[in-house]
Amino acid sequence: MPSQLDIQTKSTTLSPNVELNVELECRASSSFKNDCTTLYPNVELNVELECRASSTFKNYCTTQYPNVKLNVELECRTSSSFKNYCTTLYPNVELNV
């Protein structure tokens, strides 16, 4: 298990009927940075950060169309942060943090 994990997505487009799962487990800290994401209908994005020190999820610009699920789970012993800068949610969208 590594001591630190970082994932950065610059531009992600998930077309209909897609599921993307990101799971980070580490000893120290982990971060997931999401710059620009478009989630089309019937898409599921799951992010799970699990570590002993700190977890950070940064979400800069996300557009979620109908019937989309975004799940973010931060689990750590020290601190967790969720930063959401600009998100557009259309009808029938589920956001779980």
C-alpha distance (Angstrom), angle and dihedral (degrees) to the residues before:
residue distance angle dihedral
M1 . . .
P2 3.84 . .
S3 3.78 122.5 .
Q4 3.81 96.4 -127.7
L5 3.81 134.3 20.4
D6 3.79 127.9 -173.3
I7 3.80 128.0 -178.8
Q8 3.79 122.8 -174.9
T9 3.78 124.4 -174.8
K10 3.78 114.8 -169.0
S11 3.80 100.5 -175.9
T12 3.78 125.3 -0.3
T13 3.79 127.8 173.7
L14 3.79 117.1 -174.5
S15 3.79 112.2 -164.1
P16 3.83 123.3 -150.7
N17 3.81 119.8 -57.1
V18 3.80 96.1 18.6
E19 3.79 130.1 135.1
L20 3.82 122.5 -162.1
N21 3.81 120.2 -172.2
V22 3.81 123.9 -171.3
E23 3.80 118.9 -176.8
L24 3.79 122.5 177.1
E25 3.81 120.9 -173.1
C26 3.78 120.9 174.4
R27 3.81 145.3 144.6
A28 3.80 99.6 -114.9
S29 3.81 122.0 15.4
S30 3.78 139.3 -21.6
S31 3.77 133.2 -168.1
F32 3.78 135.4 -170.7
K33 3.80 116.2 -163.8
N34 3.78 117.5 -169.6
D35 3.82 113.9 -172.1
C36 3.80 105.9 174.6
T37 3.79 125.3 -1.0
T38 3.78 131.8 167.9
L39 3.80 115.8 -166.8
Y40 3.79 113.8 -165.6
P41 3.85 124.8 -159.4
N42 3.80 119.6 -53.5
V43 3.80 94.9 17.3
E44 3.79 127.4 138.9
L45 3.81 123.7 -162.1
N46 3.80 117.6 -173.8
V47 3.80 123.3 -174.8
E48 3.82 121.3 -178.7
L49 3.80 121.8 180.0
E50 3.79 116.0 -172.9
C51 3.80 122.8 173.1
R52 3.80 145.1 132.2
A53 3.81 98.8 -113.9
S54 3.81 120.6 27.2
S55 3.81 139.5 -20.9
T56 3.78 126.6 -159.2
F57 3.80 129.1 -171.7
K58 3.81 116.2 -174.6
N59 3.78 118.9 -173.3
Y60 3.82 114.8 -175.9
C61 3.78 109.1 170.9
T62 3.80 124.0 1.5
T63 3.78 130.1 164.1
Q64 3.78 115.2 -166.4
Y65 3.78 119.1 -168.6
P66 3.85 124.8 -159.4
N67 3.81 120.3 -54.2
V68 3.79 95.6 21.3
K69 3.79 127.9 140.8
L70 3.80 124.4 -157.2
N71 3.81 115.7 -177.3
V72 3.80 122.7 -177.5
E73 3.80 121.2 -178.4
L74 3.81 121.3 -177.1
E75 3.78 116.2 -172.6
C76 3.81 123.1 173.2
R77 3.80 143.8 128.4
T78 3.81 99.4 -121.0
S79 3.82 116.7 29.8
S80 3.80 142.0 -23.1
S81 3.77 130.0 -166.3
F82 3.78 133.0 -169.6
K83 3.81 116.6 -167.7
N84 3.78 118.2 -172.9
Y85 3.81 115.8 -178.2
C86 3.80 107.5 170.0
T87 3.80 126.2 1.2
T88 3.79 128.8 163.2
L89 3.81 114.1 -160.5
Y90 3.79 120.6 -167.3
P91 3.85 124.6 -163.1
N92 3.82 119.1 -59.4
V93 3.80 94.4 22.6
E94 3.78 122.5 142.0
L95 3.82 121.8 -155.0
N96 3.81 116.8 -177.6
V97 3.78 122.4 -178.7
